Amino acid sequence: MEKKMYKTVSIYLKENEKSNLLELIDKFNSNFKKEDIYLSYMDEERIDICLREINFSKFEEICFELSKYNPVFTTIYEKVSNIKSYGIKNNKRNYVDYNQERKVKNREKKEKKRGQYYYAYDHNFKKENNSLPLEFENKIICGDSLEVLKQLPDNCIDLVMTSPPYNFGLEYDNQYDANYWEDYFNKLFAIFDEVIRVLKWGGRVVVNIQPLYSDYIPTHHIISNFFMNRKMIWKGEIIWEKNNYNCKYTAWGSWKSPSSPYLKYTWEFLEIFSKGDLKHKGDKNKIDITAEEFKEWVVAKWSIAPEKDMKKYGHPAMFPEKLVERVLKLFSYQDDVILDPFNGVGTTTAVAKKLNRRYIGIDISEEYCKKAEERLKGIITNKELFKNIKTGS
Ligand SMILES: C[S@@+](CC[C@H](N)C(=O)[O-])C[C@H]1O[C@@H](n2cnc3c(N)ncnc32)[C@H](O)[C@@H]1O
């Protein structure tokens, strides 16, 4: 078999990895078929792992055994286990031709012909963006978002991160949360129309949604359809895996019966929409996501524990700061303006402040707004610190 048919990974040897190497390479190779994997001694400085497919547990076992005699086998194990693109066939990891049948020729031409996001053509969005008036910058505003948002100019917000009331019947401070579904959506969509209007060209809306499965209302689809009907581009969807496996198994009559099994969900959704353009332009110097974070977070399933401090904040439906942190770093630049029209006790605004974004948070409850303000007071940004040092306060 020719070498080019393998995936090749080179290892540059450290001094302490050079002794008794040839003998151990032979030992390693004798455990595998050459067409699956072999180690090739290139010179005193380097060995190559030639890799096609492996039974990973056997590979792990052999590396562990040989690492007792030479630490290079730990490196070999780490290098191979860090390769995340492979297919599984006959219980083996396949590193070479696992995605051959998925390769599409002339991809761009075909995309054009299909009409990427055809549903979002012919919109009337303005391209000129406006600044957020200073009286709204870094403010928590108590009021009905429908009324408050009307005071903002068009195209002045970079990113909206929010979770609307779910209509689950939760005990919010001053607002009824079990409305007739159609009324609920009518009110929500009137607010979202304002959200779209105030969003900049290229701005994003990220909506965290948990459908009420017991009412068989697929809220995430209904909300997504609304945004698409309004010509917003569906940028994608993130599964927020909460790992809360404490749900009870069934209601009476559906246990272990095909009559009406009740499906369980341990996750919520983040639906993401762009206005006018998938690209959100910004200053490269204002990017704060690290390479590691980027690699991990573009994989659209995020495992994050639910907020633990809801009792402390006195709010029944908060999202955790970690969720907001990922959204803000992945979809916005520092100094961008972040809006949450259902800001609750201010998770979005607190994280925005921590991450040096500007913010505006709106909630209908005075009590929640007070808590959101208190939360902000506890966060001192570098800018504020610098100002305090300069003024001696
Ligand atoms: C799911 S909670 C958001 C919680 C928030 N993400 C947090 O972490 O604190 C929804 C919030 O929407 C607020 N709300 C409901 N109707 C509203 C309206 N018309 N205008 C502004 N806020 C509203 C509720 O008071 C509630 O705090």
The ligand as an ORCA input file, in Angstrom:
! r2SCAN-3c Opt
* xyz 0 1
  C     -37.225     33.974     30.819
  S     -37.169     35.466     31.684
  C     -35.588     36.097     31.296
  C     -34.574     35.885     32.386
  C     -33.184     36.413     32.067
  N     -32.623     35.752     30.903
  C     -32.250     36.234     33.255
  O     -31.276     35.446     33.174
  O     -32.496     36.861     34.286
  C     -38.268     36.500     30.834
  C     -38.414     37.895     31.411
  O     -39.266     38.662     30.562
  C     -39.903     39.649     31.348
  N     -41.031     40.179     30.552
  C     -42.189     39.579     30.227
  N     -42.935     40.358     29.427
  C     -42.225     41.482     29.197
  C     -42.439     42.657     28.411
  N     -43.560     42.832     27.730
  N     -41.466     43.589     28.398
  C     -40.324     43.441     29.119
  N     -40.075     42.339     29.865
  C     -41.010     41.388     29.915
  C     -40.258     38.908     32.623
  O     -40.419     39.797     33.705
  C     -39.049     37.975     32.779
  O     -38.110     38.492     33.694
*
